Amino acid sequence: MGDSSDSVTGTTDGQAEVLARHSRFLITAAARAPSVHNTQPWRFLVGPGAVELWTDPRRKLRSDPSGREMLISCGAALFGLRLAIRSLGYLPVTELLPDPARLRLVARVRAGAAAPPGVLERQMLDAVPHRHTHRGPFAPGPLPPMLLAGLQHDALAEGATLALVTGGLAYDRLERIAIAAARRGNLSPRARADIRRWTRTRADMARDGIPATALATNTGRPAGRLPQRDFDLGRGIARLPSGGAPPAATAVLLTVGDRRADWLRAGQALYRLLLHAASQQVFASLHTQPLQDAATRKLISSQLALPGHPQILLQLGPATTESPTPRRPPGEPR
C-alpha cells in the first residue's frame, strides 16, 4: 500500500496544504485503529507539511511497562493515517522514529507523489467504519478462498509475518500456554486494575475503553477458541453472548526483532490485515494477554518453531458485524 519504509522524499507546497486542509478527516480515520483495551494511546500533531504521531504515556497500561502494546497500538494508528492519505490520492511517505531525542514521537508522515488508491485499498477504506475486535461468537463457515494468503501478504508488506497455527499438536501447545498465561493474568493486581480502568458500564458515555456491549460473558469456552481475557471480573457488565462456532483460523503475528520499530511495524501489519479481513466480513479475536510476558512470548516461539518474535495472537472467522467501540473526537482535551 504505498510507502511503509523509513525514508523521506520531498513534498510540494500543494501536497502539504492537502494534509492541513484534511487534518480532521485524517485524524478521525487514523483513530479508528484498534488499541489495547481501546486506550487510544496516541496524539496527532499537524504541522507544516506533515502529520506527527506521538504516544500518550498517560494511556499506557500498568501491565505494559515496556510500552510494547502501546507502540503496537500506535503502529495500527499509523497505518490508518497512511491509508487515509491514500484515500486523498497521494502516496504516504513515512519516517519511523524520526528523532532519537524525542522517544514519544513515533512517526512523521507526509504526502508524496499523487497516485489513486487501488481496489484493495478502497475496500479497506470501506471497512474502516465497521471493523471491530471480535469478542463474541463466530458464525459457522469457512473463510473466503485465498483470504488467508492475502492476509499473509499484508503482513509481509508491512515487515511482519503471519504464521498460521495448523495441526492439532501446534494448537494444543499454544492453547496450553495461553491458558496458563490467562490464569496468571487474571490474578495480577496490575492487570485487574487496568481492566477496571478501561471497561465501561452501559451507562458510561466515555469515548474510550471497552463498552459493555463489546464484552463477552465468561460462561464457557467453545472448542478451538483460545481463552479470552476476563473483562467482567464478576461485575455482571458483559453483554455479548458466549458460544458460537469455532474460529476458522488461528494465527500468530511475528516480527524479526523485538524492539520499538518492530512493535510499530507489527501494529501497521495488524491493522492492514484486519481491514482486509473485515472487507470480506471476517473479524478477529485478538489475544494479547499471553504475550505481555517476554518469557511467554519466547516459549510460544520455541514450542511452535516460529520464525520470529510473537506480537499478537489472532483467531479469525465470519461474524455478524457488531457496533464498533467509540473513539475520542479530534481535538478532545487530553
TIKE-400826 format. One record per residue (C-alpha): residue number from 0; residue in one letter; y, x, z. Coordinates in steps of 0.2 Angstrom, whole numbers, plus 2048, in hexadecimal, padded with zeros to 3 digits. Example, Ala and Ser with C-alpha at 12.3 -4.5 7.8 and 13.67 -1.06 7.14 Angstrom:
BEGIN
<0, "a", <7EA, 83E, 827>>
<1, "s", <7FB, 844, 824>>
END
This chain:
BEGIN
<0, "m", <800, 800, 800>>
<1, "g", <80D, 80C, 7FB>>
<2, "d", <812, 81B, 806>>
<3, "s", <809, 81D, 817>>
<4, "s", <80C, 830, 817>>
<5, "d", <818, 83A, 823>>
<6, "s", <823, 840, 814>>
<7, "v", <835, 83A, 810>>
<8, "t", <83E, 838, 800>>
<9, "g", <850, 833, 7FC>>
<10, "t", <856, 822, 7FB>>
<11, "t", <865, 81A, 7F2>>
<12, "d", <873, 812, 7FB>>
<13, "g", <86D, 801, 7F3>>
<14, "q", <85C, 803, 7FB>>
<15, "a", <864, 807, 80C>>
<16, "e", <86E, 7F8, 80B>>
<17, "v", <85F, 7ED, 807>>
<18, "l", <857, 7F2, 818>>
<19, "a", <867, 7EE, 821>>
<20, "r", <869, 7DD, 818>>
<21, "h", <857, 7D8, 81C>>
<22, "s", <856, 7E0, 82D>>
<23, "r", <852, 7D0, 836>>
<24, "f", <844, 7CB, 82A>>
<25, "l", <83D, 7DD, 82B>>
<26, "i", <83C, 7DD, 83E>>
<27, "t", <835, 7CB, 83F>>
<28, "a", <827, 7CF, 833>>
<29, "a", <823, 7E0, 83C>>
<30, "a", <823, 7D8, 84D>>
<31, "r", <815, 7CC, 847>>
<32, "a", <809, 7DB, 849>>
<33, "p", <7FB, 7DA, 856>>
<34, "s", <7FE, 7E4, 867>>
<35, "v", <7F4, 7E6, 876>>
<36, "h", <7F6, 7D7, 881>>
<37, "n", <804, 7D1, 875>>
<38, "t", <80F, 7DD, 87F>>
<39, "q", <819, 7E1, 86F>>
<40, "p", <81D, 7F2, 875>>
<41, "w", <82A, 7F7, 867>>
<42, "r", <83C, 7F7, 863>>
<43, "f", <844, 7F8, 852>>
<44, "l", <855, 800, 84E>>
<45, "v", <85D, 7FE, 83D>>
<46, "g", <868, 80C, 838>>
<47, "p", <870, 813, 829>>
<48, "g", <862, 813, 81C>>
<49, "a", <853, 811, 827>>
<50, "v", <84A, 807, 834>>
<51, "e", <844, 810, 844>>
<52, "l", <835, 80B, 84E>>
<53, "w", <836, 80F, 861>>
<54, "t", <829, 80C, 86E>>
<55, "d", <82F, 802, 87D>>
<56, "p", <826, 80A, 88C>>
<57, "r", <82B, 7FC, 898>>
<58, "r", <81E, 7F2, 88E>>
<59, "k", <810, 7FF, 890>>
<60, "l", <800, 7F9, 89A>>
<61, "r", <7FD, 801, 8AA>>
<62, "s", <7EB, 803, 8A4>>
<63, "d", <7F2, 80D, 895>>
<64, "p", <7F9, 81D, 89D>>
<65, "s", <7F8, 828, 88E>>
<66, "g", <801, 81A, 883>>
<67, "r", <7F2, 81A, 877>>
<68, "e", <7F2, 807, 875>>
<69, "m", <805, 806, 875>>
<70, "l", <805, 812, 866>>
<71, "i", <7F7, 808, 85D>>
<72, "s", <802, 7F9, 85F>>
<73, "c", <811, 801, 859>>
<74, "g", <807, 808, 84A>>
<75, "a", <802, 7F6, 846>>
<76, "a", <815, 7F1, 846>>
<77, "l", <819, 800, 83B>>
<78, "f", <80D, 7F9, 82E>>
<79, "g", <815, 7E8, 82F>>
<80, "l", <826, 7F0, 82C>>
<81, "r", <81F, 7FA, 81D>>
<82, "l", <817, 7EA, 816>>
<83, "a", <828, 7E0, 819>>
<84, "i", <831, 7EE, 80F>>
<85, "r", <824, 7EC, 801>>
<86, "s", <828, 7D9, 800>>
<87, "l", <83A, 7DE, 7FC>>
<88, "g", <834, 7E7, 7ED>>
<89, "y", <835, 7F9, 7F3>>
<90, "l", <828, 807, 7F8>>
<91, "p", <82A, 80B, 80B>>
<92, "v", <82D, 81E, 80F>>
<93, "t", <827, 822, 820>>
<94, "e", <82A, 830, 82C>>
<95, "l", <81E, 830, 83A>>
<96, "l", <823, 837, 84B>>
<97, "p", <833, 83E, 843>>
<98, "d", <83B, 846, 852>>
<99, "p", <830, 850, 85F>>
<100, "a", <83F, 850, 86B>>
<101, "r", <83F, 83D, 86B>>
<102, "l", <82D, 837, 86F>>
<103, "r", <831, 825, 86F>>
<104, "l", <837, 825, 85D>>
<105, "v", <826, 823, 854>>
<106, "a", <82C, 820, 842>>
<107, "r", <83A, 81F, 836>>
<108, "v", <838, 814, 826>>
<109, "r", <843, 814, 817>>
<110, "a", <842, 80A, 807>>
<111, "g", <83D, 815, 7F8>>
<112, "a", <83A, 812, 7E6>>
<113, "a", <83A, 800, 7E0>>
<114, "a", <829, 7F9, 7DC>>
<115, "p", <823, 7E7, 7DD>>
<116, "p", <815, 7E3, 7EA>>
<117, "g", <803, 7E2, 7E4>>
<118, "v", <7F7, 7D3, 7E5>>
<119, "l", <7EF, 7D8, 7F5>>
<120, "e", <800, 7DC, 7FD>>
<121, "r", <806, 7CB, 7F9>>
<122, "q", <7F6, 7C3, 800>>
<123, "m", <7F9, 7CE, 810>>
<124, "l", <80B, 7C8, 811>>
<125, "d", <805, 7B6, 810>>
<126, "a", <7F9, 7B9, 81E>>
<127, "v", <806, 7C0, 82A>>
<128, "p", <80A, 7AE, 832>>
<129, "h", <7F9, 7A9, 836>>
<130, "r", <7F0, 7BA, 83A>>
<131, "h", <7EB, 7BA, 84C>>
<132, "t", <7DF, 7C3, 858>>
<133, "h", <7D0, 7B8, 859>>
<134, "r", <7C9, 7B4, 86B>>
<135, "g", <7C1, 7A4, 867>>
<136, "p", <7B1, 79F, 85F>>
<137, "f", <7AD, 7A5, 84D>>
<138, "a", <7A7, 799, 840>>
<139, "p", <796, 79B, 838>>
<140, "g", <795, 7A4, 827>>
<141, "p", <796, 7B5, 81F>>
<142, "l", <7A5, 7BE, 81A>>
<143, "p", <7AC, 7BD, 809>>
<144, "p", <7A3, 7C9, 7FD>>
<145, "m", <7AB, 7DB, 7FC>>
<146, "l", <7B7, 7D7, 80B>>
<147, "l", <7AF, 7E4, 816>>
<148, "a", <7B0, 7F1, 808>>
<149, "g", <7C2, 7EC, 806>>
<150, "l", <7C6, 7EE, 819>>
<151, "q", <7BE, 7FF, 819>>
<152, "h", <7CA, 804, 80A>>
<153, "d", <7D8, 7FE, 814>>
<154, "a", <7D4, 809, 823>>
<155, "l", <7D2, 818, 818>>
<156, "a", <7E3, 815, 80F>>
<157, "e", <7EB, 816, 820>>
<158, "g", <7E2, 826, 826>>
<159, "a", <7D4, 81E, 830>>
<160, "t", <7C2, 819, 82E>>
<161, "l", <7BA, 808, 831>>
<162, "a", <7A8, 80B, 836>>
<163, "l", <79C, 7FC, 835>>
<164, "v", <790, 7FA, 844>>
<165, "t", <780, 7F4, 83B>>
<166, "g", <76E, 7F4, 841>>
<167, "g", <768, 7EE, 852>>
<168, "l", <767, 7FF, 85B>>
<169, "a", <779, 803, 857>>
<170, "y", <780, 7F3, 85D>>
<171, "d", <775, 7F3, 86C>>
<172, "r", <77C, 804, 871>>
<173, "l", <78E, 7FE, 86E>>
<174, "e", <78B, 7EE, 878>>
<175, "r", <784, 7F7, 887>>
<176, "i", <793, 802, 887>>
<177, "a", <79F, 7F4, 885>>
<178, "i", <797, 7EA, 893>>
<179, "a", <798, 7F8, 89F>>
<180, "a", <7AA, 7FB, 89A>>
<181, "a", <7AF, 7E9, 89D>>
<182, "r", <7A7, 7E9, 8AE>>
<183, "r", <7B2, 7F8, 8B3>>
<184, "g", <7C1, 7F1, 8AB>>
<185, "n", <7BF, 7E0, 8B3>>
<186, "l", <7BF, 7E9, 8C4>>
<187, "s", <7CE, 7F4, 8C1>>
<188, "p", <7DE, 7EF, 8CB>>
<189, "r", <7E9, 7F6, 8BD>>
<190, "a", <7E0, 7EC, 8AF>>
<191, "r", <7E1, 7DC, 8B9>>
<192, "a", <7F3, 7DF, 8BD>>
<193, "d", <7F6, 7E1, 8AA>>
<194, "i", <7ED, 7D1, 8A6>>
<195, "r", <7F7, 7C7, 8B3>>
<196, "r", <807, 7CE, 8AC>>
<197, "w", <803, 7CB, 89A>>
<198, "t", <7FA, 7BA, 89A>>
<199, "r", <804, 7A9, 89A>>
<200, "t", <800, 798, 8A0>>
<201, "r", <803, 789, 895>>
<202, "a", <814, 786, 89D>>
<203, "d", <81A, 798, 89A>>
<204, "m", <826, 799, 88C>>
<205, "a", <826, 7AC, 88B>>
<206, "r", <826, 7B3, 879>>
<207, "d", <81B, 7C1, 87E>>
<208, "g", <80A, 7C3, 886>>
<209, "i", <7FA, 7B8, 883>>
<210, "p", <7FC, 7A6, 884>>
<211, "a", <7EF, 79B, 88C>>
<212, "t", <7EB, 793, 87B>>
<213, "a", <7E5, 7A4, 875>>
<214, "l", <7DA, 7A8, 883>>
<215, "a", <7C7, 7A4, 883>>
<216, "t", <7BE, 79D, 892>>
<217, "n", <7B2, 7A9, 89A>>
<218, "t", <7A3, 79D, 899>>
<219, "g", <796, 7A7, 890>>
<220, "r", <794, 7B4, 882>>
<221, "p", <78C, 7B0, 872>>
<222, "a", <77F, 7BB, 86B>>
<223, "g", <786, 7C9, 861>>
<224, "r", <798, 7C8, 869>>
<225, "l", <79E, 7D6, 873>>
<226, "p", <7A5, 7D2, 884>>
<227, "q", <7B7, 7CC, 884>>
<228, "r", <7C4, 7D1, 891>>
<229, "d", <7C5, 7C5, 89F>>
<230, "f", <7D7, 7BF, 89D>>
<231, "d", <7D4, 7AF, 8A8>>
<232, "l", <7D0, 7B8, 8B8>>
<233, "g", <7CA, 7A8, 8BF>>
<234, "r", <7DB, 79F, 8BD>>
<235, "g", <7D5, 792, 8B2>>
<236, "i", <7E3, 795, 8A5>>
<237, "a", <7D8, 799, 895>>
<238, "r", <7D8, 78B, 888>>
<239, "l", <7CD, 791, 87A>>
<240, "p", <7BA, 78C, 87A>>
<241, "s", <7AD, 799, 87B>>
<242, "g", <79D, 799, 870>>
<243, "g", <79C, 798, 85E>>
<244, "a", <793, 7A2, 851>>
<245, "p", <790, 7B5, 852>>
<246, "p", <79D, 7C0, 84A>>
<247, "a", <799, 7C4, 838>>
<248, "a", <79C, 7D7, 83A>>
<249, "t", <7A0, 7E4, 848>>
<250, "a", <7AA, 7F3, 844>>
<251, "v", <7B2, 802, 84C>>
<252, "l", <7C3, 809, 846>>
<253, "l", <7C3, 81C, 847>>
<254, "t", <7D0, 82A, 845>>
<255, "v", <7CD, 83C, 841>>
<256, "g", <7D7, 842, 850>>
<257, "d", <7DC, 83A, 860>>
<258, "r", <7EE, 83E, 862>>
<259, "r", <7FE, 834, 860>>
<260, "a", <7FF, 834, 84D>>
<261, "d", <7ED, 82F, 84D>>
<262, "w", <7F0, 820, 858>>
<263, "l", <7FF, 81B, 84D>>
<264, "r", <7F4, 81C, 83D>>
<265, "a", <7E6, 812, 846>>
<266, "g", <7F3, 804, 849>>
<267, "q", <7F9, 804, 837>>
<268, "a", <7E7, 803, 831>>
<269, "l", <7E3, 7F5, 83D>>
<270, "y", <7F1, 7EA, 838>>
<271, "r", <7ED, 7ED, 825>>
<272, "l", <7DB, 7E8, 826>>
<273, "l", <7DF, 7D9, 832>>
<274, "l", <7EB, 7D2, 825>>
<275, "h", <7DF, 7D5, 817>>
<276, "a", <7D1, 7CC, 821>>
<277, "a", <7DD, 7BE, 826>>
<278, "s", <7E2, 7BB, 814>>
<279, "q", <7D0, 7B5, 811>>
<280, "q", <7CF, 7AB, 822>>
<281, "v", <7C5, 7B9, 82B>>
<282, "f", <7CC, 7BE, 83C>>
<283, "a", <7C7, 7CB, 849>>
<284, "s", <7C4, 7CC, 85B>>
<285, "l", <7CB, 7DC, 861>>
<286, "h", <7C3, 7E6, 86F>>
<287, "t", <7CE, 7F3, 877>>
<288, "q", <7C7, 7F3, 889>>
<289, "p", <7B8, 7FE, 886>>
<290, "l", <7C3, 80B, 87D>>
<291, "q", <7D1, 80D, 88B>>
<292, "d", <7C6, 81B, 893>>
<293, "a", <7C5, 82B, 889>>
<294, "a", <7B4, 82F, 88F>>
<295, "t", <7AE, 81E, 889>>
<296, "r", <7B5, 820, 878>>
<297, "k", <7AC, 831, 877>>
<298, "l", <79C, 829, 87D>>
<299, "i", <79D, 81B, 86F>>
<300, "s", <7A1, 829, 862>>
<301, "s", <791, 832, 868>>
<302, "q", <785, 824, 86A>>
<303, "l", <78A, 81C, 859>>
<304, "a", <78C, 82D, 850>>
<305, "l", <79D, 828, 84A>>
<306, "p", <7A7, 834, 83F>>
<307, "g", <7B7, 834, 84A>>
<308, "h", <7C0, 82D, 859>>
<309, "p", <7BE, 81A, 85D>>
<310, "q", <7CE, 811, 85F>>
<311, "i", <7CA, 7FF, 85D>>
<312, "l", <7BA, 7F4, 85D>>
<313, "l", <7BB, 7E5, 852>>
<314, "q", <7B0, 7D6, 84F>>
<315, "l", <7B3, 7CC, 83F>>
<316, "g", <7AF, 7BB, 839>>
<317, "p", <7B5, 7AB, 831>>
<318, "a", <7BF, 7A0, 83D>>
<319, "t", <7CB, 791, 83D>>
<320, "t", <7DC, 797, 83E>>
<321, "e", <7E4, 796, 84F>>
<322, "s", <7F7, 796, 854>>
<323, "p", <7FD, 7A8, 854>>
<324, "t", <804, 7AF, 864>>
<325, "p", <817, 7AF, 866>>
<326, "r", <822, 7BD, 862>>
<327, "r", <833, 7C2, 869>>
<328, "p", <841, 7BF, 85D>>
<329, "p", <84B, 7CE, 856>>
<330, "g", <85A, 7D2, 861>>
<331, "e", <852, 7CB, 871>>
<332, "p", <858, 7D5, 880>>
<333, "r", <84B, 7E2, 886>>
END
